[in-house]
Amino acid sequence: MRLYHRLRDRIHLEKRVRQERKSARSSQARISLFHDFAPPPTGGGHQFLRALMAEWKRMGIDVAVNHLPESAEVLLINSYNFSPELLRRLCHRPIRTVHRVDGPLQVYRGFDDGTDLEIARMNREFASASVFQSNFSRSENERLGFGLLPGPVIRNAADCEIFQAREKIPPKLDRPLRVIASSWSDNPNKGLDVYRWLDENLDLDQFDFTFVGRAQADFRRIRHIPAVPSVELADLLKKNDVYLTASINDPCSNSVVEALTVGLPCAYRKSGGHAELVGNAGLGFDRAEEIPAVLGSIRDRWEELSALIEIPSIESIAKEYLEVMEVKP
């Protein structure tokens, strides 16, 4: 059976190599991105890279995905979400390679399956420089001794065509505060303990709470909407007053970035890169029991906190990537 799977994978790789070489011959792309996209709705990395490519296209820069045309000036590889064997087969010339790294995955997944070491091996084999998504991510990778190449911290940004700012109208006092949380992943470290506590204890006369996404729980009292595409998520965010995130050790939550871009102040767990993203535009908590008071304070200070949202545009982030990749706009 193992031999069968190896042969099947080999045949699939050979077919993919032929397809990507054919695509490369007709491409004039200046950037080559190696990343295996999953169809939406899906995780934040996929969403961010789609937004990044869309912005480069608006700037007149074409991007080749999973093939390496002669026109490519630089190669961008994402975390572990690409085929290193495909890259080895297609790359036959020296080319500057920037590695967008993640995690450390073991810190926010809660277990170590060797993926972080694989990312480090890819970094040593392919990369000319690294890009970290937060200072938290860079410092944790350093603390765990993965030896990644140095590079800048470049945050994620949301697609400005989809996530547009809502009107800055504070929540009315004659209705419950509308609070929303979201997560594509159902990893319990995405905040399951907090959402279960809210489901059992939140005063629904004061707070109208919606969770969008996947969770290993059957909520009885809070509203649960399955994962939806970005356009639908953006509409849901605009209908709410406050965003809540309870994930543990999340390096750069794309969900938080999207909520801030829409204009929602955030209640966030004091963990990972949340404080870096939110800045002064929200309030943190350590324990679930603190959340009602935190939400009450955000309601009282909504106009002040929403005015303090500072989120980089996808245009500025795209330019930061071009700078580290040494590509002229």
Backbone bond lengths (Angstrom), bond angles and torsions (degrees), N, CA, C in turn:
res aa  C-N    CA-C-N  psi(-1)  N-CA   C-N-CA  omega(-1)  CA-C   N-CA-C  phi
1 M - - - 1.461 - - 1.533 111.12 -
2 R 1.348 116.91 -41.32 1.466 119.22 178.94 1.518 110.72 -62.41
3 L 1.350 116.62 -39.80 1.460 120.71 178.82 1.525 109.87 -62.67
4 Y 1.331 116.42 -40.52 1.464 120.73 178.37 1.527 110.72 -59.91
5 H 1.334 115.96 -46.41 1.468 119.73 -179.04 1.524 111.13 -65.06
6 R 1.339 117.14 -38.80 1.466 119.38 178.87 1.524 111.26 -64.89
7 L 1.338 116.28 -41.69 1.460 120.71 178.36 1.530 110.97 -65.02
8 R 1.351 115.78 -42.06 1.453 119.95 179.06 1.527 110.97 -61.73
9 D 1.357 116.20 -45.09 1.464 120.88 179.90 1.530 110.65 -64.05
10 R 1.350 115.99 -37.59 1.460 119.98 179.72 1.517 111.19 -65.52
11 I 1.323 116.58 -43.38 1.466 121.07 178.80 1.527 110.05 -63.37
12 H 1.344 115.66 -42.54 1.466 119.99 178.65 1.520 110.65 -61.93
13 L 1.341 117.60 -42.47 1.460 120.89 -179.85 1.525 110.61 -63.92
14 E 1.339 116.88 -44.65 1.464 119.65 -179.66 1.520 110.93 -60.75
15 K 1.331 116.83 -40.81 1.460 120.77 178.12 1.522 110.59 -63.89
16 R 1.326 115.78 -41.76 1.454 119.84 -179.16 1.528 111.21 -67.17
17 V 1.337 117.30 -39.23 1.460 121.25 177.86 1.525 110.11 -59.84
18 R 1.328 116.79 -44.69 1.473 120.24 -179.92 1.528 110.96 -63.18
19 Q 1.331 116.16 -42.83 1.459 120.21 -179.78 1.518 111.53 -63.42
20 E 1.360 116.27 -45.18 1.464 119.40 -176.81 1.533 111.66 -70.72
21 R 1.326 117.80 -33.32 1.466 119.77 176.04 1.526 110.57 -66.45
22 K 1.327 116.79 -37.63 1.458 120.89 177.12 1.526 110.37 -64.19
23 S 1.337 116.58 -43.14 1.461 120.52 178.35 1.521 111.05 -63.84
24 A 1.320 116.53 -38.30 1.469 120.80 -177.38 1.520 111.81 -63.92
25 R 1.342 117.66 -33.53 1.464 120.39 -176.43 1.524 112.81 -63.98
26 S 1.338 116.22 -30.24 1.464 119.59 -176.88 1.534 112.91 -99.86
27 S 1.327 117.82 1.25 1.466 121.43 -173.99 1.524 111.52 -92.33
28 Q 1.337 114.74 145.48 1.458 121.73 172.79 1.531 110.60 -118.00
29 A 1.314 116.27 23.22 1.462 121.50 -175.83 1.523 110.98 -65.84
30 R 1.345 114.70 143.32 1.467 120.52 178.43 1.522 111.55 -93.70
31 I 1.328 117.62 -20.20 1.460 122.38 179.16 1.525 108.32 -122.09
32 S 1.320 116.35 136.92 1.453 121.29 174.07 1.521 108.48 -113.17
33 L 1.329 116.30 121.86 1.467 122.51 179.66 1.520 109.40 -108.49
34 F 1.315 115.73 124.76 1.467 120.07 174.03 1.524 108.52 -105.77
35 H 1.325 114.20 108.29 1.465 122.27 -179.67 1.518 107.65 -161.38
36 D 1.315 116.76 133.51 1.461 121.40 178.62 1.522 109.04 -91.35
37 F 1.309 116.44 99.38 1.458 121.66 -177.99 1.525 111.14 -72.56
38 A 1.327 114.81 143.70 1.463 121.91 170.93 1.517 107.73 -107.28
39 P 1.332 117.84 148.02 1.473 119.47 -178.99 1.518 111.24 -66.96
40 P 1.340 117.26 143.66 1.470 120.32 178.84 1.520 111.12 -71.16
41 P 1.358 117.45 157.70 1.465 126.37 -2.09 1.519 111.35 -76.36
42 T 1.300 115.85 138.81 1.454 120.35 -177.96 1.525 109.78 -154.00
43 G 1.338 116.27 -169.24 1.457 121.20 -168.76 1.518 114.74 -70.03
44 G 1.347 114.28 169.67 1.450 121.99 -172.24 1.513 114.72 -63.93
45 G 1.338 118.32 -34.17 1.453 120.36 179.53 1.513 112.02 -61.10
46 H 1.332 116.34 -44.10 1.465 120.75 177.45 1.524 110.32 -61.49
47 Q 1.341 116.10 -44.22 1.462 120.53 -177.69 1.530 111.14 -63.63
48 F 1.333 116.09 -44.33 1.457 119.39 -178.66 1.528 111.42 -64.00
49 L 1.329 117.18 -44.52 1.464 119.64 -177.51 1.526 111.41 -67.03
50 R 1.324 117.45 -33.23 1.467 119.43 173.16 1.534 110.58 -62.84
51 A 1.337 115.81 -43.55 1.466 119.94 178.86 1.528 110.76 -64.29
52 L 1.328 117.18 -39.78 1.457 121.79 -179.92 1.532 110.73 -63.62
53 M 1.336 116.48 -45.57 1.462 119.57 178.83 1.529 111.26 -63.93
54 A 1.340 116.70 -39.88 1.463 120.38 179.51 1.523 110.82 -62.28
55 E 1.331 116.42 -38.77 1.470 119.81 179.49 1.519 110.55 -68.92
56 W 1.331 118.17 -43.07 1.466 120.08 176.83 1.524 111.07 -59.90
57 K 1.340 116.36 -37.75 1.465 119.82 177.93 1.520 110.36 -63.27
58 R 1.365 116.35 -40.87 1.467 119.40 176.91 1.522 111.24 -62.56
59 M 1.352 116.33 -27.69 1.461 121.31 179.17 1.531 111.81 -85.26
60 G 1.332 116.65 -1.44 1.459 120.38 178.98 1.514 114.15 86.19
61 I 1.328 117.32 18.61 1.468 121.95 -179.67 1.526 108.63 -110.64
62 D 1.331 116.24 117.36 1.460 120.62 179.28 1.524 110.67 -82.01
63 V 1.330 115.47 148.33 1.460 122.44 -179.31 1.526 108.99 -124.44
64 A 1.318 116.62 128.97 1.461 122.13 172.63 1.522 108.04 -94.06
65 V 1.328 117.41 136.88 1.456 121.73 -178.72 1.528 109.35 -110.43
66 N 1.336 115.31 118.85 1.461 123.66 175.93 1.530 113.49 63.61
67 H 1.328 117.36 23.06 1.452 120.62 164.78 1.520 108.47 -144.47
68 L 1.312 115.68 161.55 1.458 120.57 -170.05 1.532 109.96 -126.28
69 P 1.340 117.29 86.85 1.464 119.73 179.77 1.530 111.37 -72.02
70 E 1.324 115.06 159.88 1.459 120.06 178.39 1.521 111.56 -61.77
71 S 1.332 116.35 -25.05 1.465 120.63 -179.05 1.525 113.48 -74.04
72 A 1.339 117.90 -15.34 1.469 121.13 -175.27 1.520 111.01 -68.19
73 E 1.335 115.07 130.93 1.459 121.73 178.97 1.526 112.16 -93.57
74 V 1.322 116.70 -21.61 1.461 121.18 -174.23 1.518 108.97 -153.91
75 L 1.312 114.58 155.75 1.458 121.94 179.18 1.522 108.50 -120.03
76 L 1.333 116.67 129.03 1.464 122.54 175.75 1.518 107.81 -112.91
77 I 1.327 116.95 120.81 1.461 121.30 177.84 1.526 108.39 -113.90
78 N 1.327 116.24 143.15 1.461 120.17 -173.50 1.512 112.43 -110.81
79 S 1.331 115.99 113.19 1.463 123.50 171.46 1.527 110.93 47.13
80 Y 1.342 117.05 -123.01 1.462 121.79 175.76 1.531 110.49 -112.11
81 N 1.346 117.15 6.08 1.466 121.96 -170.98 1.526 112.11 -87.07
82 F 1.314 116.66 50.28 1.457 121.11 175.59 1.526 107.50 -156.07
83 S 1.329 115.75 168.84 1.458 120.52 -179.22 1.522 110.32 -94.61
84 P 1.336 117.93 106.82 1.476 118.07 178.52 1.525 112.29 -63.98
85 E 1.332 116.55 -31.13 1.469 119.01 179.94 1.527 110.44 -67.63
86 L 1.331 116.76 -40.14 1.464 119.99 175.85 1.521 110.14 -61.38
87 L 1.330 116.67 -43.87 1.462 120.27 179.79 1.530 110.45 -61.86
88 R 1.317 117.05 -42.88 1.477 119.92 179.19 1.524 110.89 -60.35
89 R 1.321 116.84 -39.23 1.465 120.90 -177.92 1.525 112.40 -71.17
90 L 1.328 116.47 -31.39 1.455 120.05 -174.23 1.526 114.22 -94.30
91 C 1.325 117.03 -21.65 1.464 120.76 -174.32 1.522 110.10 -94.27
92 H 1.354 115.59 109.65 1.468 120.23 -178.37 1.522 112.07 -124.64
93 R 1.327 116.10 22.05 1.461 119.90 178.35 1.520 109.35 -149.86
94 P 1.331 116.67 153.78 1.469 118.82 176.75 1.536 109.71 -65.28
95 I 1.311 116.86 134.51 1.456 121.05 178.96 1.524 109.12 -152.74
96 R 1.308 116.94 138.66 1.465 120.51 178.59 1.521 108.60 -61.67
97 T 1.341 116.06 131.54 1.462 121.09 -175.71 1.518 109.51 -128.69
98 V 1.323 115.62 121.56 1.458 122.74 178.40 1.522 108.65 -105.65
99 H 1.319 115.92 131.23 1.466 122.20 -176.03 1.526 109.11 -109.84
100 R 1.329 116.40 111.36 1.472 120.95 173.88 1.526 107.00 -81.87
101 V 1.331 115.83 109.71 1.463 120.11 -174.00 1.522 110.46 -98.30
102 D 1.306 115.55 169.91 1.462 121.58 -172.23 1.518 108.97 -134.27
103 G 1.335 114.03 174.08 1.452 120.56 167.71 1.518 116.05 73.93
104 P 1.357 114.29 -140.92 1.455 127.73 9.02 1.535 112.25 -61.66
105 L 1.331 116.20 135.97 1.452 120.56 -174.64 1.524 111.79 -62.18
106 Q 1.337 117.23 -36.69 1.462 119.55 -177.45 1.523 112.37 -64.29
107 V 1.335 116.25 -23.79 1.456 120.22 -177.69 1.520 111.07 -73.57
108 Y 1.367 116.93 -41.13 1.462 116.72 -178.64 1.523 113.67 -100.93
109 R 1.329 118.02 -16.26 1.461 118.75 172.13 1.524 111.38 -76.79
110 G 1.336 115.14 -30.75 1.456 119.41 -178.66 1.519 113.73 91.31
111 F 1.326 117.44 5.04 1.468 121.22 177.09 1.522 108.37 -152.69
112 D 1.319 115.92 159.25 1.456 121.66 -178.46 1.524 108.75 -116.16
113 D 1.330 116.42 110.16 1.461 120.24 178.18 1.524 112.02 -106.99
114 G 1.322 117.10 14.10 1.455 121.62 178.43 1.515 114.79 91.31
115 T 1.340 118.23 -1.09 1.462 120.36 -177.10 1.523 112.02 -65.64
116 D 1.343 117.27 -38.29 1.465 119.49 179.85 1.532 111.36 -62.50
117 L 1.325 116.90 -39.91 1.460 120.04 176.93 1.525 110.72 -65.89
118 E 1.334 117.14 -35.98 1.464 120.29 177.39 1.529 110.64 -66.08
119 I 1.332 116.97 -40.02 1.469 120.58 175.84 1.526 109.96 -60.40
120 A 1.335 116.14 -43.25 1.475 120.14 179.30 1.530 111.07 -63.05
121 R 1.339 116.96 -40.51 1.472 119.35 178.19 1.531 111.03 -63.72
122 M 1.336 116.90 -43.16 1.466 120.53 177.40 1.522 110.66 -62.05
123 N 1.316 116.46 -39.83 1.456 121.66 179.70 1.526 110.42 -60.38
124 R 1.323 116.67 -45.47 1.461 120.28 179.97 1.530 111.62 -67.70
125 E 1.334 117.03 -36.59 1.465 120.39 -176.20 1.520 112.82 -75.21
126 F 1.334 117.11 -42.05 1.458 119.76 -169.02 1.523 115.47 -108.52
127 A 1.335 118.11 -32.73 1.461 120.55 -161.48 1.523 114.47 -80.34
128 S 1.340 114.53 145.84 1.456 122.74 167.04 1.526 110.35 -98.59
129 A 1.333 116.53 -26.43 1.467 122.73 178.41 1.521 108.10 -158.97
130 S 1.332 115.35 157.61 1.465 121.62 176.98 1.521 109.51 -108.03
131 V 1.334 115.85 154.68 1.455 122.42 167.92 1.524 106.90 -123.12
132 F 1.343 115.86 125.26 1.459 122.11 177.90 1.521 109.22 -102.32
133 Q 1.324 117.02 146.97 1.456 121.02 -175.54 1.527 113.21 -86.71
134 S 1.333 117.20 -15.73 1.465 120.94 178.28 1.516 108.35 -161.19
135 N 1.333 115.73 161.86 1.467 119.81 173.80 1.519 110.21 -63.79
136 F 1.332 116.50 -34.46 1.459 120.14 176.90 1.523 110.28 -58.94
137 S 1.324 117.81 -47.08 1.456 121.64 -179.33 1.530 110.94 -61.70
138 R 1.321 116.12 -43.95 1.469 118.76 -178.86 1.524 111.09 -65.37
139 S 1.332 117.15 -44.24 1.466 119.55 -177.32 1.527 111.62 -68.61
140 E 1.335 117.91 -36.16 1.466 120.04 178.68 1.524 111.65 -69.57
141 N 1.328 117.26 -39.09 1.461 119.28 175.46 1.521 111.09 -62.81
142 E 1.332 116.07 -38.58 1.467 119.87 176.88 1.521 110.64 -66.99
143 R 1.325 117.15 -43.32 1.473 120.96 -178.49 1.527 111.43 -60.25
144 L 1.323 116.31 -38.32 1.460 120.52 -178.21 1.525 112.65 -84.57
145 G 1.319 117.43 -2.30 1.455 121.44 171.26 1.514 115.76 73.65
146 F 1.338 118.22 36.13 1.461 119.63 -178.17 1.528 112.66 -80.72
147 G 1.314 117.57 -13.38 1.461 120.21 173.35 1.517 114.05 65.95
148 L 1.315 117.69 36.29 1.463 120.46 178.89 1.522 110.23 -70.54
149 L 1.334 115.78 149.33 1.455 119.88 177.16 1.529 110.03 -60.55
150 P 1.326 117.64 147.57 1.465 119.12 179.00 1.514 111.56 -67.99
151 G 1.318 114.55 163.01 1.459 120.64 178.77 1.513 109.80 173.65
152 P 1.321 117.27 173.34 1.461 121.35 -175.21 1.514 112.86 -79.04
153 V 1.329 114.89 163.87 1.463 122.23 168.12 1.528 107.11 -92.24
154 I 1.330 116.60 120.44 1.462 121.94 176.04 1.525 107.32 -127.64
155 R 1.307 115.28 113.71 1.456 120.55 -178.20 1.528 111.17 -68.74
156 N 1.319 115.17 165.43 1.456 120.55 171.43 1.522 109.65 -79.71
157 A 1.313 115.45 162.26 1.462 121.54 174.16 1.519 107.75 -143.01
158 A 1.324 115.67 158.85 1.458 121.11 -176.73 1.526 110.63 -96.51
159 D 1.314 115.44 157.01 1.457 122.44 178.27 1.531 108.84 -67.27
160 C 1.326 116.41 116.28 1.464 120.72 -176.05 1.521 112.66 -69.31
161 E 1.329 117.55 -17.36 1.457 120.38 177.56 1.523 111.47 -76.44
162 I 1.337 116.63 -21.71 1.468 121.59 -176.85 1.521 111.41 -105.96
163 F 1.329 116.91 -51.05 1.462 121.65 -175.72 1.525 109.14 -96.16
164 Q 1.324 114.66 93.17 1.456 121.79 -178.55 1.519 109.91 -108.50
165 A 1.321 115.43 148.54 1.469 120.61 -174.25 1.527 111.62 -65.07
166 R 1.328 115.13 134.70 1.466 120.85 173.49 1.527 109.02 -78.45
167 E 1.325 115.75 168.35 1.458 119.33 176.03 1.526 109.75 -64.38
168 K 1.327 116.08 142.11 1.462 120.09 -178.82 1.529 110.01 -83.52
169 I 1.321 114.75 66.25 1.462 121.43 179.10 1.528 108.04 -104.35
170 P 1.323 118.90 117.86 1.477 120.61 -178.83 1.518 110.96 -65.30
171 P 1.319 116.77 155.01 1.473 120.33 -179.95 1.525 111.57 -63.27
172 K 1.316 116.30 139.46 1.458 120.69 178.62 1.528 110.01 -72.71
173 L 1.307 115.52 145.83 1.463 120.79 -176.56 1.524 112.53 -78.36
174 D 1.344 117.54 -14.02 1.465 119.53 -176.79 1.525 113.39 -92.88
175 R 1.343 116.63 15.18 1.456 120.26 176.86 1.521 109.29 -143.70
176 P 1.348 117.37 163.50 1.472 119.41 176.91 1.531 111.53 -63.36
177 L 1.326 115.69 149.85 1.456 121.39 174.36 1.526 108.41 -68.48
178 R 1.320 116.97 129.40 1.459 120.93 -178.26 1.521 109.66 -90.57
179 V 1.330 115.29 115.19 1.462 122.39 -175.36 1.519 108.55 -118.69
180 I 1.331 116.47 137.06 1.456 120.76 -179.29 1.523 109.94 -131.35
181 A 1.326 115.32 144.95 1.464 123.07 173.21 1.523 106.89 -133.34
182 S 1.339 117.00 156.82 1.459 119.26 -179.76 1.521 109.98 -151.42
183 S 1.333 115.16 151.83 1.463 120.81 175.66 1.520 108.71 -164.00
184 W 1.336 116.62 127.27 1.464 119.06 174.20 1.527 110.33 -75.81
185 S 1.327 116.74 -37.03 1.464 121.37 -178.00 1.521 110.71 -81.19
186 D 1.340 115.83 143.36 1.467 119.62 175.39 1.526 112.02 -100.84
187 N 1.327 116.86 18.62 1.462 120.92 173.09 1.533 108.80 -58.51
188 P 1.340 118.52 126.64 1.471 119.55 179.86 1.515 114.04 -54.23
189 N 1.356 117.83 -26.65 1.460 120.37 178.87 1.527 113.19 -70.04
190 K 1.321 117.00 -5.56 1.464 120.04 174.12 1.530 111.76 -75.98
191 G 1.330 117.59 3.14 1.462 120.63 174.10 1.506 114.80 115.61
192 L 1.327 117.25 20.28 1.466 120.42 -175.39 1.521 112.14 -57.73
193 D 1.337 117.60 -39.20 1.470 119.57 -179.35 1.526 111.48 -60.43
194 V 1.325 116.46 -40.17 1.463 120.67 179.98 1.512 110.98 -69.42
195 Y 1.329 117.66 -43.50 1.466 120.09 -178.12 1.532 111.30 -67.01
196 R 1.316 116.84 -33.52 1.467 118.92 175.01 1.525 110.75 -66.49
197 W 1.325 116.39 -40.17 1.470 119.16 178.80 1.527 109.72 -64.11
198 L 1.326 116.81 -43.30 1.459 120.15 179.00 1.525 110.93 -62.33
199 D 1.324 116.69 -39.22 1.459 120.43 179.57 1.523 111.48 -61.23
200 E 1.320 116.31 -32.20 1.468 120.67 -177.51 1.530 112.75 -91.12
201 N 1.324 117.92 -27.47 1.463 119.54 -167.08 1.522 116.54 -122.46
202 L 1.318 118.91 -16.92 1.459 119.21 -173.28 1.528 110.79 -67.40
203 D 1.319 115.56 136.64 1.458 122.19 177.48 1.529 108.29 -77.37
204 L 1.323 116.55 104.12 1.460 120.70 -175.52 1.525 112.84 -74.92
205 D 1.328 117.28 -8.05 1.465 119.40 172.15 1.530 111.12 -76.57
206 Q 1.351 115.27 -23.80 1.467 119.78 179.49 1.523 112.68 -101.68
207 F 1.339 117.26 -29.47 1.460 120.95 -173.08 1.529 110.09 -132.40
208 D 1.312 115.19 128.17 1.466 122.31 173.02 1.521 106.51 -101.06
209 F 1.344 117.16 108.86 1.467 121.22 -169.94 1.526 110.50 -110.79
210 T 1.334 116.11 130.74 1.466 123.01 177.83 1.518 109.48 -124.34
211 F 1.329 115.60 130.44 1.469 120.99 172.83 1.522 107.95 -112.09
212 V 1.337 116.11 126.84 1.462 121.86 179.73 1.525 109.04 -113.91
213 G 1.331 117.00 124.16 1.452 119.40 176.85 1.512 112.73 132.59
214 R 1.316 114.08 -153.33 1.460 121.62 -175.05 1.529 109.73 -108.20
215 A 1.316 116.23 140.37 1.463 121.04 178.84 1.515 108.99 -154.94
216 Q 1.325 116.30 144.03 1.457 121.65 177.54 1.528 109.56 -84.34
217 A 1.324 115.58 61.93 1.465 120.41 -177.95 1.519 109.13 -162.99
218 D 1.313 115.98 150.93 1.456 122.70 171.62 1.528 107.30 -106.69
219 F 1.316 116.72 97.75 1.455 120.78 -177.28 1.527 109.95 -72.48
220 R 1.316 116.11 139.38 1.464 121.46 -177.46 1.518 112.68 -100.44
221 R 1.334 117.12 -31.27 1.464 119.59 -171.21 1.530 113.14 -117.03
222 I 1.312 117.43 -38.72 1.462 118.82 179.36 1.533 109.18 -81.94
223 R 1.316 115.94 151.74 1.463 121.53 -178.71 1.530 109.47 -74.96
224 H 1.334 116.89 131.49 1.463 121.67 -179.81 1.523 108.80 -122.80
225 I 1.328 115.92 119.18 1.461 122.72 177.48 1.528 107.71 -112.90
226 P 1.329 118.96 128.65 1.475 120.30 178.34 1.522 111.50 -58.99
227 A 1.336 115.45 163.81 1.461 120.85 179.57 1.528 110.89 -54.55
228 V 1.319 116.24 136.70 1.461 122.17 -176.88 1.528 109.37 -128.13
229 P 1.334 118.05 158.51 1.472 120.53 175.45 1.524 111.64 -61.81
230 S 1.321 115.39 163.59 1.463 121.12 -173.14 1.522 113.21 -58.57
231 V 1.325 117.77 -39.60 1.467 120.14 -178.35 1.528 110.11 -61.27
232 E 1.320 117.05 -42.42 1.465 120.64 178.83 1.523 111.23 -69.66
233 L 1.338 116.64 -38.68 1.464 119.79 178.34 1.528 110.55 -63.23
234 A 1.315 116.92 -41.27 1.462 120.00 178.83 1.524 111.14 -59.98
235 D 1.326 116.81 -40.95 1.467 120.23 178.03 1.522 111.42 -64.34
236 L 1.326 116.90 -40.16 1.461 120.64 178.73 1.530 110.87 -65.10
237 L 1.320 116.79 -42.59 1.463 120.23 179.54 1.531 110.97 -59.39
238 K 1.314 116.47 -41.57 1.468 120.47 -177.48 1.523 112.47 -65.10
239 K 1.329 117.46 -22.99 1.463 121.24 -178.67 1.526 112.12 -85.21
240 N 1.346 117.09 -0.13 1.460 121.15 -177.25 1.519 111.16 -114.80
241 D 1.340 114.85 170.60 1.464 121.68 -175.46 1.529 112.73 -104.23
242 V 1.330 116.08 -35.46 1.467 121.53 -171.74 1.524 108.40 -139.20
243 Y 1.326 115.70 143.02 1.466 120.87 173.34 1.520 108.92 -103.87
244 L 1.324 116.91 140.19 1.463 121.64 178.17 1.525 109.22 -122.75
245 T 1.317 116.64 131.12 1.456 121.02 174.06 1.524 109.38 -127.44
246 A 1.328 115.51 134.66 1.465 120.48 -175.96 1.519 111.88 -125.21
247 S 1.336 118.08 14.12 1.460 119.86 -177.10 1.518 111.28 -68.65
248 I 1.326 114.29 156.30 1.459 122.39 -177.34 1.525 109.39 -106.42
249 N 1.339 116.22 127.62 1.464 122.66 174.32 1.527 113.05 57.35
250 D 1.312 117.53 32.16 1.457 122.10 176.56 1.527 108.07 -76.04
251 P 1.338 119.06 121.58 1.464 119.24 -173.65 1.529 114.07 -69.61
252 C 1.340 117.24 -41.98 1.468 120.07 -178.55 1.527 107.40 -158.13
253 S 1.311 115.86 84.45 1.463 121.63 -174.26 1.526 111.51 -64.82
254 N 1.322 116.42 116.93 1.451 119.76 177.11 1.527 110.93 -66.24
255 S 1.333 116.54 -29.14 1.466 120.62 178.34 1.525 110.95 -63.66
256 V 1.327 116.58 -41.45 1.467 120.38 177.66 1.524 109.99 -65.50
257 V 1.334 117.06 -42.12 1.458 121.18 178.65 1.526 110.36 -58.32
258 E 1.331 116.79 -44.51 1.464 120.82 -179.23 1.527 111.12 -64.72
259 A 1.336 116.69 -42.12 1.470 120.29 -179.88 1.528 111.21 -64.54
260 L 1.317 117.47 -43.58 1.458 120.87 178.11 1.526 111.12 -63.54
261 T 1.323 116.30 -39.03 1.461 120.48 179.95 1.528 110.89 -62.35
262 V 1.329 116.13 -36.78 1.458 120.97 177.48 1.528 110.78 -70.75
263 G 1.348 117.03 -26.07 1.459 120.46 176.83 1.513 114.94 112.43
264 L 1.346 117.07 21.72 1.461 120.03 -178.81 1.526 111.11 -95.69
265 P 1.336 118.39 126.45 1.467 119.90 167.79 1.528 108.98 -61.31
266 C 1.323 116.46 157.26 1.466 119.85 -172.59 1.527 112.72 -122.81
267 A 1.321 115.01 138.39 1.464 122.58 163.40 1.518 105.64 -99.67
268 Y 1.320 118.02 122.12 1.459 119.71 -171.48 1.521 111.86 -133.68
269 R 1.319 113.90 146.07 1.471 119.89 172.83 1.525 107.96 -70.13
270 K 1.321 115.91 135.55 1.460 120.52 -179.54 1.522 109.33 -76.21
271 S 1.311 115.33 78.24 1.456 121.34 -174.89 1.521 108.72 -156.48
272 G 1.324 116.82 149.56 1.456 121.14 175.18 1.510 112.89 60.86
273 G 1.334 115.58 -140.49 1.456 120.75 -176.35 1.511 114.48 -95.96
274 H 1.353 118.16 12.35 1.467 120.23 -175.97 1.532 112.69 -58.29
275 A 1.324 116.57 -47.55 1.468 119.44 -176.94 1.526 111.30 -62.12
276 E 1.351 117.61 -35.56 1.461 121.02 176.79 1.528 111.18 -61.39
277 L 1.321 116.10 -42.58 1.462 120.52 -176.96 1.524 111.48 -71.71
278 V 1.333 115.96 -46.74 1.464 120.99 -172.14 1.521 111.37 -75.97
279 G 1.316 117.00 -37.21 1.465 120.09 -177.50 1.518 110.34 61.36
280 N 1.335 116.27 -128.12 1.467 121.44 -178.85 1.523 113.32 -92.66
281 A 1.328 116.61 7.66 1.469 120.47 -173.81 1.523 112.60 -94.90
282 G 1.318 116.99 30.97 1.457 120.48 179.04 1.511 110.96 179.73
283 L 1.310 115.61 -174.90 1.465 122.22 -179.19 1.517 109.23 -133.18
284 G 1.322 115.84 144.06 1.452 121.02 -177.56 1.517 113.08 -99.52
285 F 1.343 114.59 163.07 1.463 121.32 175.20 1.523 108.86 -141.79
286 D 1.327 115.13 153.18 1.460 121.44 175.45 1.520 111.84 -100.82
287 R 1.333 116.49 -37.23 1.465 121.67 -176.29 1.524 110.10 -124.11
288 A 1.320 115.10 150.88 1.466 120.14 -178.82 1.525 111.36 -58.42
289 E 1.324 116.93 -34.29 1.466 120.71 -177.87 1.528 112.67 -61.91
290 E 1.329 117.14 -20.51 1.463 121.28 -179.91 1.534 112.62 -80.61
291 I 1.322 117.41 -14.89 1.467 120.69 -169.29 1.530 113.37 -62.15
292 P 1.348 120.65 -45.70 1.467 117.86 -179.87 1.524 113.46 -55.41
293 A 1.334 116.45 -42.03 1.465 119.36 178.95 1.526 111.42 -68.10
294 V 1.340 116.87 -39.13 1.469 120.71 178.11 1.522 110.53 -62.75
295 L 1.336 116.56 -44.57 1.466 119.87 178.57 1.529 111.19 -63.92
296 G 1.339 116.10 -38.51 1.460 119.16 176.85 1.515 112.25 -61.89
297 S 1.342 116.25 -40.91 1.464 119.96 178.83 1.521 111.36 -66.76
298 I 1.338 116.30 -38.33 1.475 119.20 178.35 1.527 109.81 -64.73
299 R 1.329 115.96 -39.13 1.468 118.65 177.73 1.528 110.68 -60.17
300 D 1.322 116.45 -45.15 1.467 120.89 -179.08 1.524 111.87 -64.62
301 R 1.337 116.41 -30.50 1.470 120.70 -174.28 1.532 111.66 -111.88
302 W 1.319 117.99 20.60 1.466 121.95 -169.63 1.529 112.13 -54.72
303 E 1.311 117.99 -49.10 1.468 120.14 -177.78 1.521 111.42 -62.66
304 E 1.332 116.30 -41.83 1.466 120.77 179.36 1.526 110.78 -62.74
305 L 1.345 116.60 -48.24 1.460 120.73 -175.64 1.525 111.92 -69.60
306 S 1.326 116.88 -40.85 1.466 118.95 179.95 1.519 111.19 -64.55
307 A 1.337 116.84 -31.49 1.465 120.50 178.45 1.522 112.04 -71.12
308 L 1.323 117.70 -16.89 1.467 122.20 -178.03 1.529 113.25 -94.62
309 I 1.326 117.02 4.12 1.464 119.82 177.91 1.526 109.28 -64.87
310 E 1.316 115.65 124.02 1.464 122.21 175.38 1.518 107.87 -127.20
311 I 1.307 115.83 104.03 1.458 120.65 -176.76 1.525 107.98 -128.08
312 P 1.337 118.39 128.20 1.465 119.20 179.94 1.524 111.16 -67.75
313 S 1.304 115.62 146.65 1.462 120.15 177.45 1.519 109.96 -76.98
314 I 1.326 116.08 158.38 1.463 119.50 176.56 1.523 109.95 -64.19
315 E 1.344 117.58 -27.89 1.467 120.31 177.16 1.526 110.89 -64.38
316 S 1.341 117.25 -45.81 1.462 119.91 -178.95 1.529 111.11 -67.76
317 I 1.337 116.93 -37.27 1.468 120.17 178.48 1.519 110.51 -67.30
318 A 1.335 117.82 -41.21 1.463 121.25 177.62 1.527 110.52 -59.41
319 K 1.335 117.30 -38.67 1.462 121.22 178.90 1.527 111.32 -69.25
320 E 1.333 116.91 -36.40 1.468 119.47 176.93 1.528 110.80 -63.49
321 Y 1.325 116.73 -40.04 1.470 119.72 176.36 1.525 110.85 -63.82
322 L 1.339 116.86 -43.00 1.473 119.75 178.76 1.523 110.55 -59.22
323 E 1.325 116.92 -37.17 1.462 120.63 -179.18 1.516 111.48 -64.43
324 V 1.343 117.23 -47.16 1.462 118.78 -179.20 1.535 110.67 -72.12
325 M 1.336 116.81 -26.73 1.457 119.97 177.66 1.520 112.49 -82.07
326 E 1.365 116.45 -9.80 1.451 123.30 179.71 1.522 111.42 63.60
327 V 1.339 115.34 42.56 1.461 122.80 176.88 1.530 107.31 -112.78
328 K 1.330 116.55 129.07 1.458 120.98 178.82 1.532 110.01 -83.47
329 P 1.344 117.80 134.05 1.469 120.13 178.79 1.533 111.65 -59.71
